[in-house]
Amino acid sequence: MAAKTGKDEIPVGTTQSYDTVYLLAEAIKNVGLDTTRLAEELHRMTYNGIIGSISFDANGDITTASYAVSQIKDGTTVKVK
């Protein structure tokens, strides 16, 4: 990573973005570009990516989310949830 960004850290959201692109590509490969069929496919499928298993419920909400809510106080990140 340092060769590309000058830093050893992976930028926030990089891994999620990577998995999102490959998840969508797999869904498109399976059903094409019809948006109704694409939505149905995303709701049905489970994708095993670099951040883990990704799946959605019937409403399209991610069922396997892992996140934390943080707030910056006095220049320091503090976990809220």
C-alpha positions as CSV (number, residue, x, y, z in Angstrom):
1,M,0.0,0.0,0.0
2,A,2.9,2.4,0.8
3,A,4.0,2.3,-2.8
4,K,0.7,3.7,-4.0
5,T,-0.3,6.0,-1.2
6,G,2.9,6.8,0.6
7,K,1.3,5.3,3.8
8,D,1.2,1.9,5.3
9,E,-2.5,2.2,6.3
10,I,-5.3,1.1,4.0
11,P,-7.6,4.1,3.5
12,V,-11.1,3.9,5.1
13,G,-13.6,2.2,2.9
14,T,-11.1,0.6,0.5
15,T,-12.0,-3.0,1.4
16,Q,-15.7,-2.4,1.4
17,S,-15.5,-0.7,-2.0
18,Y,-13.5,-3.6,-3.4
19,D,-16.1,-6.1,-2.2
20,T,-19.0,-3.9,-3.5
21,V,-17.5,-3.8,-7.0
22,Y,-17.0,-7.6,-7.1
23,L,-20.4,-8.3,-5.5
24,L,-22.2,-6.2,-8.1
25,A,-20.1,-7.7,-11.0
26,E,-21.1,-11.2,-9.9
27,A,-24.7,-10.2,-9.8
28,I,-24.5,-8.6,-13.2
29,K,-22.8,-11.7,-14.6
30,N,-25.6,-13.9,-13.2
31,V,-28.6,-11.9,-14.4
32,G,-27.6,-9.0,-16.6
33,L,-28.4,-5.3,-16.3
34,D,-32.1,-5.5,-15.8
35,T,-32.5,-3.5,-12.5
36,T,-35.5,-5.6,-11.2
37,R,-33.6,-8.9,-11.7
38,L,-30.4,-7.3,-10.4
39,A,-32.2,-6.3,-7.1
40,E,-33.7,-9.8,-6.8
41,E,-30.3,-11.4,-7.3
42,L,-28.6,-9.2,-4.7
43,H,-31.3,-10.0,-2.2
44,R,-30.8,-13.7,-2.9
45,M,-27.1,-14.0,-3.1
46,T,-24.4,-14.3,-0.4
47,Y,-21.0,-13.0,-1.4
48,N,-17.8,-14.1,0.4
49,G,-15.4,-11.2,0.1
50,I,-12.3,-9.9,1.7
51,I,-14.4,-8.3,4.5
52,G,-16.3,-11.5,5.1
53,S,-19.7,-12.8,4.1
54,I,-22.1,-10.2,2.6
55,S,-25.8,-10.8,2.2
56,F,-29.0,-8.8,2.1
57,D,-32.6,-9.2,3.4
58,A,-35.8,-8.9,1.3
59,N,-35.7,-5.1,1.8
60,G,-32.1,-4.9,0.5
61,D,-30.6,-4.1,3.9
62,I,-27.3,-5.7,4.6
63,T,-27.7,-8.6,7.1
64,T,-24.0,-9.1,7.9
65,A,-22.9,-5.5,8.7
66,S,-20.2,-5.0,11.3
67,Y,-19.7,-1.4,12.2
68,A,-19.0,1.0,15.0
69,V,-20.2,4.6,15.5
70,S,-17.5,7.0,16.6
71,Q,-17.4,10.6,17.4
72,I,-14.4,13.0,17.4
73,K,-13.9,14.8,20.8
74,D,-11.0,17.1,21.3
75,G,-9.2,15.7,18.3
76,T,-9.6,12.1,19.5
77,T,-11.9,9.4,18.1
78,V,-14.2,8.0,20.7
79,K,-16.3,4.9,20.1
80,V,-20.0,5.7,20.7
81,K,-21.6,2.3,19.8
